[in-house]
Amino acid sequence: MSRSGEPETSVQESARPSLLLRAAMLVPLWAAVVIGVLIMIAALPGRASKWDYSIYYSSALALREGMNPYTTDLTPLARSRGFDLGKINHATDPPTFVMCFVPLTLLAPRRGFYVWTAINALSFLLALILLLRWTPGLGGDARLAIAAIAILFPPVIEHLAWGQNKMLVLLMFVLMLRWMERGRDAAAGLMLAFATLLRAFPFLLVGYLLLMKRWRVFAYTMAGLAGGGLVTLALVGVGRSFSFLLAPGYLTRQWAQALPGNIALGTSVSRMFWYFFGVHLGVILDWTRRAAAWAAELALLALTVKATVARPSNEDPDGRLFALWIMAAILISPTSWFYYLVLLAIPMVKLSAAAANGRASRRALWAGVASYLAAWLYFAAVDMHSQQLALHPNTLVWRVGASPVGLLAYLSLYWFATDPGSADPERARRAASIGQLRTRAAAGRS
């Protein structure tokens, strides 16, 4: 008998499933992570001259040399550095981001690419570590499994391959959520302001702050936007800063909306019109397409607002509404890409912890699982064969693209935010019993 009065055999028996789980799940998962990282490292040199890093570098270099990157054809400058810009020959990023990228142009292009990739990878890993550390209700094995699953999420792979920047935003959101939970309103508001100045689409989370009556966070966000905006105007220049208004026109051209990796809700609706009625729509059909896209975006925003105001209090356990507003911002943005979904690392951890402790509905959990599997299906069936499928752009698989991944993720987060806290009381009791047994086992060994 142990000190707790429980038979030693029961403690040993309860430990065996944990050891089996570690062997059956953790070893293959982390082996896959290691293999994936090695493949990524081998592939990175070939991406050093490609989108999107090439656009960032060329835009920042043009700014540093006194040009207006939003109105100047960047192709000659890019070619002089060995870059291939393709159809995107102007800056498309907010002026604050272009300004912040300038220091990397002091490095040679290839060296700058490796530094930029390291910044993104470290931001993602730090965000994941902080999420797992700050999320209660997860055991050691569960944390390791979720970490591996998050790293293997296809948008993470694609993000690094494209040299993108959303991993920085992920880290900012993780810090913002934590600071709001801890009552550090000034830091949270200024972080949202900085994320908005860098990427624009996070501005939609101001709606979350207003509906949740987080007045101090909102005030500091507005102050940060004003201060950061003035700094940008002073350093970049008024004319060049306001030239960013041309960027949405570059980003929403038909060829960009037609690509299957564009998961913005408006572009998803447009691709369905082009599939059923052809690319060259008449005036009436084209206006119908636009109206349908706007209606879909308004409906999604209305659902998000409804879920927020329906909360019985201003609290947001597990950051459920926060994650929902992030997903809404992604889908309502004029253009959003598959790699934006690295931001789902937040609900991936939060939903997993809630489900493990019986505080999430089954349909929220299974919709999340379906979104994850759909991401792998898109990545394997479409993304890895995009060159071949591009020869047949009118196929349904091309037009649907990655849109189901984002829609399923939104559906999961909507149910996560609106469903009762525990859809399975018996599962919650079992989870509590297992936790008590493990505590007793630890006390018996001490």
C-alpha positions as CSV (number, residue, x, y, z in Angstrom):
1,M,0.0,0.0,0.0
2,S,1.2,3.6,-0.7
3,R,1.0,6.5,1.7
4,S,-2.3,7.6,0.1
5,G,-3.9,4.3,0.8
6,E,-4.1,3.3,-2.9
7,P,-2.7,-0.1,-4.0
8,E,0.6,0.3,-5.7
9,T,-0.6,-1.9,-8.6
10,S,-3.4,0.6,-9.5
11,V,-0.8,3.4,-9.7
12,Q,1.5,1.2,-11.9
13,E,-1.4,0.2,-14.1
14,S,-2.5,3.9,-14.5
15,A,1.1,4.7,-15.6
16,R,1.3,2.0,-18.3
17,P,-1.2,3.7,-20.7
18,S,0.9,6.9,-20.4
19,L,4.0,5.0,-21.4
20,L,2.2,3.3,-24.2
21,L,0.8,6.7,-25.4
22,R,4.3,8.1,-25.4
23,A,5.7,5.3,-27.5
24,A,2.7,5.1,-29.9
25,M,2.1,8.8,-30.4
26,L,5.0,11.0,-29.4
27,V,7.8,9.1,-31.0
28,P,6.2,9.0,-34.5
29,L,5.0,12.6,-34.2
30,W,8.4,14.0,-33.3
31,A,10.2,11.8,-35.8
32,A,7.9,13.4,-38.4
33,V,8.8,16.8,-37.1
34,V,12.5,16.1,-37.4
35,I,12.1,14.8,-40.9
36,G,10.0,17.8,-41.9
37,V,12.5,20.2,-40.5
38,L,15.4,18.5,-42.4
39,I,13.4,18.7,-45.7
40,M,12.6,22.3,-45.0
41,I,16.2,23.2,-44.4
42,A,17.2,21.5,-47.6
43,A,14.6,23.4,-49.6
44,L,15.2,26.8,-48.1
45,P,18.2,27.8,-50.4
46,G,15.9,27.6,-53.4
47,R,13.4,30.0,-51.9
48,A,15.9,32.8,-51.1
49,S,15.1,34.7,-54.4
50,K,11.3,34.0,-54.5
51,W,8.1,35.5,-53.1
52,D,7.4,36.8,-50.6
53,Y,10.8,37.6,-49.2
54,S,11.9,39.0,-52.6
55,I,9.0,41.5,-52.4
56,Y,9.8,42.6,-48.8
57,Y,13.5,43.0,-49.6
58,S,13.0,44.9,-52.9
59,S,10.3,47.2,-51.3
60,A,12.5,48.1,-48.3
61,L,15.6,48.6,-50.5
62,A,13.6,50.9,-52.7
63,L,12.5,52.9,-49.7
64,R,16.1,53.0,-48.4
65,E,17.3,54.4,-51.7
66,G,14.6,57.2,-51.7
67,M,12.1,55.6,-54.1
68,N,8.4,55.2,-53.6
69,P,8.0,51.4,-53.5
70,Y,4.2,51.6,-54.1
71,T,4.5,53.5,-57.4
72,T,7.9,52.5,-58.7
73,D,8.4,49.4,-60.9
74,L,10.6,47.3,-58.6
75,T,11.6,44.8,-61.3
76,P,14.9,46.4,-62.3
77,L,16.0,46.9,-58.7
78,A,14.9,43.3,-57.8
79,R,16.8,41.8,-60.8
80,S,20.0,43.6,-59.8
81,R,19.8,41.6,-56.5
82,G,18.9,38.3,-58.1
83,F,15.2,38.4,-57.3
84,D,12.3,37.2,-59.4
85,L,9.2,39.4,-58.6
86,G,6.9,38.0,-61.4
87,K,3.6,39.8,-61.5
88,I,4.1,41.7,-58.2
89,N,6.4,44.6,-59.1
90,H,5.2,47.1,-56.4
91,A,5.2,47.1,-52.6
92,T,2.0,45.6,-51.2
93,D,2.8,45.8,-47.4
94,P,2.0,48.6,-45.0
95,P,4.6,51.4,-44.8
96,T,5.5,50.6,-41.2
97,F,6.4,47.0,-42.1
98,V,8.5,48.2,-45.1
99,M,10.3,50.6,-42.8
100,C,11.0,48.0,-40.2
101,F,12.4,45.6,-42.9
102,V,15.0,48.2,-44.1
103,P,17.7,46.9,-41.7
104,L,17.7,43.5,-43.4
105,T,18.6,45.2,-46.7
106,L,22.0,46.0,-45.1
107,L,22.7,42.3,-45.5
108,A,23.3,40.5,-48.7
109,P,20.0,39.1,-50.1
110,R,20.7,35.4,-49.3
111,R,22.1,36.1,-45.8
112,G,19.1,38.4,-45.1
113,F,16.8,35.5,-46.1
114,Y,18.3,33.2,-43.6
115,V,18.1,35.8,-40.8
116,W,14.5,36.6,-41.8
117,T,13.6,32.8,-41.7
118,A,15.3,32.5,-38.3
119,I,13.3,35.4,-36.9
120,N,10.1,33.8,-38.1
121,A,10.9,30.3,-36.9
122,L,12.0,31.6,-33.5
123,S,8.8,33.7,-33.2
124,F,6.6,30.7,-33.9
125,L,8.5,28.5,-31.4
126,L,8.4,31.1,-28.7
127,A,4.7,31.7,-29.3
128,L,4.0,28.0,-29.1
129,I,6.1,27.5,-25.9
130,L,4.3,30.5,-24.2
131,L,0.9,29.2,-25.3
132,L,1.6,25.8,-23.9
133,R,3.1,27.2,-20.7
134,W,0.2,29.6,-20.1
135,T,-2.6,27.2,-20.9
136,P,-3.7,25.1,-17.9
137,G,-5.2,21.6,-18.1
138,L,-2.6,19.9,-20.2
139,G,-0.2,17.2,-19.1
140,G,3.4,16.8,-20.3
141,D,2.5,14.2,-22.9
142,A,-0.4,16.3,-24.2
143,R,1.8,19.4,-24.5
144,L,4.4,17.5,-26.5
145,A,1.8,16.0,-28.8
146,I,0.1,19.3,-29.4
147,A,3.4,21.0,-30.1
148,A,4.3,18.4,-32.7
149,I,0.9,18.6,-34.3
150,A,1.1,22.4,-34.5
151,I,4.6,22.3,-36.0
152,L,3.4,19.8,-38.7
153,F,0.4,22.0,-39.6
154,P,0.8,22.6,-43.4
155,P,0.4,26.5,-43.2
156,V,3.5,26.5,-40.9
157,I,5.5,24.7,-43.6
158,E,4.2,27.0,-46.3
159,H,4.8,30.1,-44.2
160,L,8.5,29.4,-44.0
161,A,8.8,28.4,-47.6
162,W,7.2,31.7,-48.7
163,G,9.3,33.8,-46.3
164,Q,6.1,35.2,-44.8
165,N,5.6,37.4,-41.7
166,K,2.5,36.1,-39.9
167,M,4.5,34.2,-37.3
168,L,5.5,37.6,-35.9
169,V,1.8,38.5,-35.6
170,L,1.1,35.1,-33.9
171,L,3.7,36.0,-31.2
172,M,2.1,39.5,-30.8
173,F,-1.4,37.9,-30.4
174,V,-0.2,35.4,-27.9
175,L,1.4,38.2,-25.8
176,M,-1.7,40.4,-26.2
177,L,-4.0,37.7,-25.0
178,R,-1.8,37.0,-22.0
179,W,-1.5,40.6,-21.1
180,M,-5.3,41.1,-21.3
181,E,-5.8,38.1,-19.0
182,R,-3.3,39.7,-16.5
183,G,-4.8,43.1,-16.6
184,R,-1.8,44.7,-18.4
185,D,-4.1,46.8,-20.7
186,A,-1.5,49.3,-21.9
187,A,0.9,46.6,-23.1
188,A,-2.0,44.6,-24.8
189,G,-3.3,47.7,-26.5
190,L,0.1,48.9,-27.8
191,M,0.8,45.3,-29.0
192,L,-2.4,45.3,-31.1
193,A,-1.5,48.7,-32.5
194,F,1.9,47.5,-33.5
195,A,0.4,44.4,-35.2
196,T,-2.1,46.6,-37.0
197,L,0.6,49.0,-38.3
198,L,2.6,46.0,-39.5
199,R,-0.2,44.0,-41.2
200,A,-3.4,46.0,-41.2
201,F,-5.9,43.1,-40.9
202,P,-5.5,42.8,-37.0
203,F,-7.4,46.2,-36.8
204,L,-10.7,44.2,-36.9
205,L,-9.9,43.1,-33.3
206,V,-10.8,46.6,-32.2
207,G,-14.4,45.4,-32.6
208,Y,-13.6,42.6,-30.1
209,L,-12.3,45.2,-27.6
210,L,-15.4,47.4,-28.0
211,L,-17.9,44.6,-27.6
212,M,-16.0,43.1,-24.6
213,K,-15.9,46.6,-23.1
214,R,-12.1,46.6,-22.8
215,W,-12.0,50.4,-22.8
216,R,-8.4,50.8,-21.6
217,V,-7.0,48.3,-24.1
218,F,-9.0,50.1,-26.8
219,A,-7.7,53.5,-25.7
220,Y,-4.1,52.3,-25.7
221,T,-4.6,50.7,-29.2
222,M,-5.8,54.0,-30.6
223,A,-3.0,55.9,-28.9
224,G,-0.5,53.4,-30.3
225,L,-1.9,53.7,-33.8
226,A,-1.7,57.4,-33.6
227,G,1.8,57.5,-32.3
228,G,3.1,54.7,-34.6
229,G,1.4,56.3,-37.5
230,L,3.1,59.7,-36.9
231,V,6.5,57.9,-36.6
232,T,5.9,56.2,-39.9
233,L,4.8,59.4,-41.6
234,A,8.0,61.2,-40.3
235,L,10.4,58.4,-41.3
236,V,8.8,57.2,-44.6
237,G,7.2,60.4,-45.7
238,V,3.6,61.5,-46.1
239,G,3.4,60.8,-49.8
240,R,5.0,57.4,-49.8
241,S,3.0,56.4,-46.7
242,F,-0.4,57.2,-48.3
243,S,0.7,55.5,-51.5
244,F,0.0,52.3,-49.6
245,L,-3.7,52.9,-50.5
246,L,-2.7,51.6,-53.9
247,A,-1.8,48.2,-52.5
248,P,-5.3,46.7,-52.3
249,G,-5.6,47.2,-56.0
250,Y,-2.5,45.2,-56.6
251,L,-3.6,42.5,-54.2
252,T,-7.2,42.0,-55.4
253,R,-6.5,41.6,-59.1
254,Q,-8.4,38.7,-60.7
255,W,-5.3,36.5,-61.1
256,A,-4.5,36.8,-57.4
257,Q,-8.1,36.1,-56.3
258,A,-8.2,33.1,-58.6
259,L,-5.3,31.3,-56.9
260,P,-6.5,28.4,-54.7
261,G,-4.4,29.5,-51.7
262,N,-6.4,32.7,-51.3
263,I,-8.8,31.9,-48.4
264,A,-10.4,35.3,-48.0
265,L,-14.2,34.9,-48.0
266,G,-14.8,37.4,-50.8
267,T,-12.3,35.7,-53.1
268,S,-13.8,32.2,-52.2
269,V,-17.2,33.4,-53.4
270,S,-15.7,34.9,-56.5
271,R,-14.0,31.7,-57.5
272,M,-17.3,29.9,-57.3
273,F,-18.8,32.4,-59.8
274,W,-15.9,31.9,-62.1
275,Y,-16.2,28.2,-61.9
276,F,-19.9,28.1,-62.7
277,F,-20.1,31.1,-65.1
278,G,-16.6,31.5,-66.5
279,V,-13.9,34.0,-65.9
280,H,-15.3,36.7,-68.2
281,L,-18.6,37.7,-66.5
282,G,-21.1,40.2,-67.9
283,V,-21.8,43.4,-66.1
284,I,-24.8,42.0,-64.2
285,L,-23.1,38.8,-63.2
286,D,-20.0,40.6,-62.1
287,W,-22.0,43.0,-59.8
288,T,-23.9,39.9,-58.5
289,R,-20.5,38.4,-57.7
290,R,-19.4,41.5,-55.8
291,A,-22.7,41.7,-53.9
292,A,-22.5,38.0,-52.9
293,A,-19.0,38.5,-51.7
294,W,-19.9,41.5,-49.6
295,A,-23.0,39.8,-48.2
296,A,-21.0,36.8,-47.2
297,E,-18.5,39.0,-45.4
298,L,-21.2,41.0,-43.6
299,A,-22.9,37.7,-42.6
300,L,-19.7,36.4,-41.1
301,L,-19.1,39.6,-39.2
302,A,-22.6,39.6,-37.9
303,L,-22.2,36.0,-36.6
304,T,-19.0,37.1,-34.9
305,V,-20.7,40.0,-33.3
306,K,-23.6,37.9,-32.2
307,A,-21.4,35.3,-30.6
308,T,-19.6,38.1,-28.7
309,V,-22.6,39.9,-27.4
310,A,-24.3,36.7,-26.4
311,R,-21.7,36.0,-23.7
312,P,-23.2,36.2,-20.2
313,S,-20.3,38.4,-19.0
314,N,-17.4,40.3,-20.3
315,E,-15.0,37.5,-19.6
316,D,-13.4,35.4,-22.3
317,P,-12.3,32.0,-20.9
318,D,-9.7,30.2,-23.0
319,G,-9.6,33.2,-25.3
320,R,-12.5,31.7,-27.3
321,L,-13.9,35.0,-28.6
322,F,-10.4,36.4,-29.2
323,A,-9.6,33.4,-31.4
324,L,-12.9,33.8,-33.2
325,W,-12.2,37.4,-34.0
326,I,-8.7,36.5,-35.3
327,M,-10.3,34.0,-37.7
328,A,-12.9,36.5,-38.8
329,A,-10.2,39.1,-39.5
330,I,-8.4,36.6,-41.7
331,L,-11.6,35.7,-43.7
332,I,-12.9,39.3,-44.0
333,S,-9.5,40.7,-45.2
334,P,-9.5,41.6,-48.9
335,T,-6.9,39.0,-49.5
336,S,-5.7,36.2,-47.1
337,W,-3.6,33.2,-47.9
338,F,-3.2,29.7,-46.6
339,Y,-0.2,30.6,-44.5
340,Y,-2.2,33.1,-42.5
341,L,-3.6,30.0,-40.7
342,V,-0.4,29.8,-38.6
343,L,-2.5,32.0,-36.3
344,L,-4.6,29.0,-35.6
345,A,-1.9,27.8,-33.2
346,I,-3.7,29.8,-30.5
347,P,-7.1,28.0,-30.8
348,M,-5.3,24.7,-31.5
349,V,-3.8,24.8,-28.0
350,K,-6.8,26.4,-26.3
351,L,-9.4,24.1,-27.8
352,S,-7.2,21.0,-27.1
353,A,-6.9,22.0,-23.4
354,A,-10.7,22.7,-23.1
355,A,-11.6,19.4,-24.8
356,A,-9.2,17.5,-22.6
357,N,-11.0,18.8,-19.6
358,G,-14.6,18.5,-20.9
359,R,-15.0,22.2,-21.5
360,A,-15.6,22.1,-25.2
361,S,-18.4,20.7,-27.3
362,R,-17.8,17.7,-29.5
363,R,-18.8,19.5,-32.7
364,A,-16.3,22.3,-32.0
365,L,-13.5,19.7,-31.5
366,W,-14.4,17.7,-34.6
367,A,-14.8,20.7,-36.8
368,G,-11.3,21.7,-35.7
369,V,-10.0,18.2,-36.5
370,A,-11.7,18.4,-39.9
371,S,-10.0,21.8,-40.6
372,Y,-6.6,20.3,-39.8
373,L,-7.2,17.3,-42.0
374,A,-8.6,19.6,-44.8
375,A,-5.3,21.6,-44.6
376,W,-3.3,18.5,-45.2
377,L,-5.6,17.4,-48.0
378,Y,-5.3,20.8,-49.8
379,F,-1.5,20.8,-49.2
380,A,-1.1,17.3,-50.7
381,A,-3.7,17.3,-53.4
382,V,-3.5,20.9,-54.6
383,D,-0.5,22.9,-53.3
384,M,2.1,20.3,-54.0
385,H,0.8,19.9,-57.6
386,S,-0.1,23.6,-58.3
387,Q,2.0,23.7,-61.5
388,Q,0.1,20.8,-63.0
389,L,-3.3,22.0,-61.8
390,A,-2.6,25.5,-63.1
391,L,-3.0,24.0,-66.5
392,H,-6.7,23.3,-65.7
393,P,-7.8,26.3,-63.6
394,N,-11.5,25.7,-64.2
395,T,-11.5,22.4,-62.3
396,L,-13.6,22.5,-59.1
397,V,-10.6,21.4,-56.9
398,W,-8.7,24.5,-58.1
399,R,-11.6,26.9,-57.5
400,V,-12.4,25.5,-54.1
401,G,-8.8,25.5,-53.1
402,A,-8.0,26.0,-49.4
403,S,-11.2,27.8,-48.6
404,P,-12.8,24.8,-46.7
405,V,-9.9,24.9,-44.3
406,G,-10.6,28.5,-43.2
407,L,-14.4,28.0,-43.1
408,L,-14.1,24.8,-41.0
409,A,-11.8,26.6,-38.7
410,Y,-14.3,29.5,-38.3
411,L,-17.1,27.0,-37.7
412,S,-15.0,25.2,-35.0
413,L,-14.2,28.5,-33.3
414,Y,-17.8,29.7,-33.5
415,W,-19.0,26.6,-31.7
416,F,-16.1,26.8,-29.3
417,A,-17.3,30.3,-28.3
418,T,-21.0,29.7,-28.3
419,D,-21.6,26.1,-27.1
420,P,-22.0,25.3,-23.4
421,G,-18.8,25.0,-21.6
422,S,-19.0,21.2,-21.1
423,A,-21.0,19.2,-23.6
424,D,-20.0,16.0,-21.9
425,P,-20.2,16.1,-18.1
426,E,-19.2,12.5,-17.8
427,R,-16.0,13.1,-19.7
428,A,-15.3,16.1,-17.5
429,R,-15.7,13.9,-14.4
430,R,-13.4,11.2,-15.8
431,A,-10.8,13.9,-16.6
432,A,-11.0,15.1,-13.0
433,S,-10.7,11.6,-11.6
434,I,-7.7,10.8,-13.7
435,G,-6.1,14.1,-12.5
436,Q,-6.7,13.1,-8.9
437,L,-5.3,9.6,-9.4
438,R,-2.1,11.0,-10.9
439,T,-1.8,13.5,-8.0
440,R,-2.1,10.6,-5.6
441,A,0.4,8.6,-7.5
442,A,2.9,11.5,-7.4
443,A,2.3,11.9,-3.6
444,G,2.9,8.2,-3.1
445,R,6.2,8.3,-4.9
446,S,7.4,11.3,-2.9
